[in-house]
Amino acid sequence: MTALPQPASSAILERDGRFLLVLRRNPPSADMYAFPGGKAEPGETPEETALREFAEETGVTARSPRFLAAYDLKSHSEDGSLRSHFHLSVFVVEADADAMPLAADDAADLGWFTLDEIRRLPVPQSVLECAERLSLERQ
């Protein structure tokens, strides 16, 4: 019997063609750059999860979540057994222009990266796909 996927959300903040990414401290995606995000708490909507996780990992209060994409993310152990299974909802968010993010919670570091820089970073495939999609929409 397979367990139901855990709901999770992430939030994308873009400024001047750069995307805010956090360096993950914990699995899944430990030691990889990703959009701020994490697991839903009981009773939270995907939008609430995205905004809460964004605030926890960056210290910035985001608003106006706009749904962008959903992913079914599975990671497996070396023996092939399912290690984690998440249903990830990705949102584009807004924040005050003068809000300065600081790495917090399970974010080891953070930074602003262009699409070209993201292509050279260790990132989950979903992060690259979302950054490319948003960059295309802007053109």
N, C-alpha and C positions, 0 to 999 in steps of 0.2 A: 504494500500500500504506500503510495506516495503522499507526502504531506502537502497541504495546500501552500502555495507560495505566500510569503510574508509581504504585506504591502509596504512599499517604501516610496519616497519621493526625493527629487533633487530640484534645485533652483539655479537658473542661469541668469547671471547679471553681466551685462555687456556695457562697456564704456569706451567710446572712441575706438571701436574695432578691436577691443581687447576683452577677453573673457576671464572672469574671476574663477580660479581653480584652487582647490585645497589639496595638499599632499596628505593622503590618507595614512593614518597611524595604525589602523586596525583592519582586519579582514572584513568583508571581502575587499579586494583592491588595495590592500596594504602596500605602501611604498609606491603608489601610483597617484597621479594627479586626476582629480575628478571635480565635477560641480559639487558644491556643498549639498549634503543630503543625508538621508538615513531612514531607519525603520519608523513606521507609523506607531503611535501609541494608541491604546484601545479607545475607540470612539472618534478618532481624528479623521477628518476628510483628507484626501491626498493634498489639497491646497494648504490646509493647516499644517500638515507634516512638512511640506516644502518650506513654508515660512518659518516654522519653529526651528527646523534643522539649520536653515540658513543663518538665523540669529545665533544659535548655539555655536556654530562653527566659525562665524565671522564677527560676531558682536554687532552686526548691522541689522536694523529692522527693515525688511523688504515688504513690498506690498504689490497689489494688482497682479496676482499670478495668472498667467495665460498658458493653458495647456499646449504643449508642443508635441510630445511623443510618449509612447508607452513601450516598455521592454519586458520580456520574460527572461530573467537572468538566472542561470544555473551555474554553480561551480561544483566540480567533482573532486573527490580525493584521488590519490594515486591508484587506489584499487578500483576506481570507477564508481564508487558509491557517491550518492548525492550529498554534498557538504552544505550547500545553501541554495535556496530558491526564493527569488524576490520578483514581485511584480512592481516594476519601477515606473512611476509617473513623473515625467519631466515637465517643468514649468519655466517660462521666462518671467522674470520678476523685475520690478523697478525698485530703486532706492534713492535717497537724497544724494545729490552729486557730491556734497561735501562729507558724506559718511565714509570714514576710513576703516576698512576691515582689518581685523587682527586675528591671527590663527588662534582658535580656542577649541575646547572640547576634544574631539579625537582628530582634529586637524593639526598636523605637525608643522605645517608652514602653508603659506598661500602666496599667490601672485597673479598678476594680470598678464595674459598671454594672447598673442595674435594667433590666427588660424595656422600660419606657417610654423610658429613655435610649437603649437599643440601637436602638429604632425610629427615633431621630433621628440616629444615627451612620452614617458610611459603613461598611457591613458587607456581606460577601457574603450572598446570599440564604440559603445553608445555615446561617449563624450565626443569623440571625433565626428561621428555622424551628425550629432546635434549642432556642433560648431560649424560644420560645413553647410548644413541646411540653413542656419541663420545667416551665414555669410552670403549665401546665394540669394536669400530673400532680400537682403539689403542692397544688392546690386541693381 
